[in-house]
Structure formats: structure tokens, C-alpha cells
Amino acid sequence: MLPKDGETKQIYELEALGIYQVFNDKGGLVLDSIGEFIDMTGFDKGVYFIKFEGETFRFEKTLDKPNPKKSEFPKKLIYDPTK
């Protein structure tokens, strides 16, 4: 779960290990899992509600999703062995 060099993670830490659900602002279930940490890196900006141990917590994600890494390979073939 640790980020790689140059990568940013957006993690929400729960009070303890347990079953949780994450809902978006329209009430739609986004995630249903077990853990102590919720990786919200891939979530869109917005308000989310985390249901944990019978309580509901409001969380506002203000950072955008990270941009996918650009390919390290060139887009055009530089060397064509058939020529």
C-alpha cells in the first residue's frame, strides 16, 4: 500500500480493523470491504460517507485522481528491424 517514488496515495485511516462501506453523495455504494485503511486514491473528488462500526462518517475528497503514468516506451517505433 505504500506509494512508489513520486506517487501520492490518499488514505483514510479507520479507528480499527473492521468491515466498512463507502457511499458517494448520492447514496450509491462505492466500496464494501474489510480493513483499517481505505485507499481513496482512485475515487473522484467529492463527498463520501464511510459506514463503520454502526456509525457514519463524512469525508470530503478534495484532490483529483492521479494522472496515469505516461508510458516509458516511445509512441512511434524508432527502430524497425525489417528495414
C-alpha positions in Angstrom: 0.0 0.0 0.0 3.0 2.3 0.3 3.3 4.7 -2.6 6.2 4.4 -5.1 8.6 7.3 -5.6 6.7 10.3 -7.0 3.3 8.7 -6.3 0.7 10.1 -4.0 -1.8 8.0 -2.1 -5.0 9.3 -0.5 -5.6 7.0 2.5 -8.4 7.3 5.1 -7.5 5.6 8.4 -10.3 3.9 10.4 -10.2 3.5 14.2 -9.5 -0.2 14.0 -9.7 -3.2 11.7 -13.3 -3.9 10.6 -16.0 -4.1 8.0 -16.8 -0.8 6.3 -18.8 0.6 3.4 -18.1 3.7 1.4 -21.0 5.6 -0.2 -21.0 8.5 -2.6 -23.0 11.7 -2.1 -26.0 10.2 -3.9 -26.1 7.2 -1.6 -24.5 4.7 -4.1 -22.2 2.0 -2.7 -18.7 2.6 -3.9 -16.8 0.1 -1.8 -17.6 -2.7 0.7 -14.6 -4.2 2.3 -12.6 -5.2 5.5 -9.6 -3.3 6.7 -8.2 -0.5 8.7 -7.2 1.8 5.8 -9.3 2.9 2.8 -7.3 3.8 -0.3 -9.4 6.6 -1.9 -6.7 7.5 -4.4 -8.8 6.3 -7.4 -12.1 8.0 -6.2 -13.4 11.1 -7.9 -13.4 14.4 -6.0 -16.5 14.8 -3.8 -18.2 13.9 -0.6 -18.3 10.3 0.7 -19.8 8.6 3.7 -18.0 5.8 5.4 -20.1 3.4 7.5 -18.0 1.7 10.1 -19.0 0.0 13.4 -22.6 1.3 13.2 -21.5 4.9 12.7 -21.4 7.1 9.6 -18.5 9.5 9.0 -18.4 12.2 6.3 -15.3 12.5 4.2 -14.6 15.2 1.6 -12.1 14.2 -1.1 -10.6 17.4 -2.4 -7.8 16.0 -4.6 -8.3 14.8 -8.1 -7.5 11.2 -9.1 -3.8 11.0 -10.0 -3.0 11.0 -13.7 -2.0 7.6 -15.1 1.7 7.3 -15.6 2.9 8.0 -19.1 4.3 5.1 -20.9 8.0 4.8 -20.8 8.0 3.4 -24.3 8.0 5.8 -27.3 4.7 6.2 -29.2 6.4 5.6 -32.5 8.7 2.8 -33.5 12.2 4.3 -33.7 14.0 1.2 -35.0 12.3 -1.2 -37.4 14.4 -4.4 -37.8 12.6 -5.3 -41.0 14.2 -2.3 -42.9 
